[in-house]
Amino acid sequence: MRVDAFDFDLPDARIALRPARPRDSARLLVVGPNTGHLSDSTVADLPALLEPGDVLVFNDTKVIPARLTGTRERNGAVANIEVTLHQRLGPDEWLSFAKPAKRLSEGDVVQFLGGLEGAVLHRTGGEVHFRFSASGPALDIAIAEAGVMPLPPYIASKRATDEADLEDYQTLFADEPGAVAAPTAGLHFTPSLMNALAERDIETAKVTLHVGAGTFLPVSVNDTDAHKMHSEVGLITEQTADQLNQARARGGRIVSVGTTSLRLLESAARDDGIIQAWSGATDIFITPGYRFKAIDALMTNFHLPKSTLFMLVSAFRSLEEMQAAYAHAIECEYRFYSYGDACLIFPET
């Protein structure tokens, strides 16, 4: 499909720079299940919109302070370098996006805060493969000391990261460090909402997908067939797979909280819909025409024009209906992107 088919105009005023408070007071646009059906609600109403026996699947990845600034010295010339880590390759190695990457060559060493050093092993365009001077847990500690929370570019370009973001940009479920972007649909959940869901006998399950900075990369080709999707590392345990399969066998629906959970579950599902345990990387790219196997509903935030995530939601419902839903959200002044409002999407019956 043509990438520009997924374009739309979004006023800057609709981009949320702070989350709703409390988090579950965010607005929720319900899409479907009937054709053309849109209704305005709030996240706090979610228990009433689901049924007993449904299972909400959360991503329990934890965002690390993955944006680092440092200097590279070569022959007396010093360059300031900004690095955003996006995929761990080993105890002391990370892939990253660097700016300006053209200032880095194989063998260069970047000095970061706290004495942390990163040696350039390889560079491809703006992506740089670093080997760090610390390894394992010691590297985790060094990154935490040297880095800052990597807010999405559409927020970071408008304001500086501050102390509030340390809490605001983590979900209730954040437990497994490794993400460089939050699974933002999960940001809306509060302890009181979780209690309300439990009282309605709505189950919860957790998977892990370490979200990479590649989720913010623009689609630079004209046709979706030519796009190479970024890879992210995930885990579904045997216990979680069994829970989800048993719930579905009883007639419960699998409701993915976020596109990250969805991509991992669809990667792990067989053609007959059975979800298998999973450990490893996935680069699944979902566009209209994809047949969903594991997911019965999706809760997600509002996404960037021409992004792979808007393509995904357009596959789950249809491009025409999601264009209409986004137009409604813009007209009704919903808040967009990571700190914005959400939508609950049901497939067409």
Helices and strands as residue ranges (DSSP letters): G 3-6, G 12-14, G 23-25, E 27-31, E 38-42, G 43-45, H 46-49, E 55-59, E 61-63, E 67-74, E 77-90, E 93-99, G 101-103, E 109-112, G 113-115, E 117-124, E 127-132, H 136-146, H 153-156, H 163-168, E 176-179, G 184-188, H 191-199, E 203-210, G 213-216, G 224-226, E 232-236, H 238-249, E 254-257, H 259-268, E 278-282, E 297-301, H 308-316, H 319-331, E 342-345
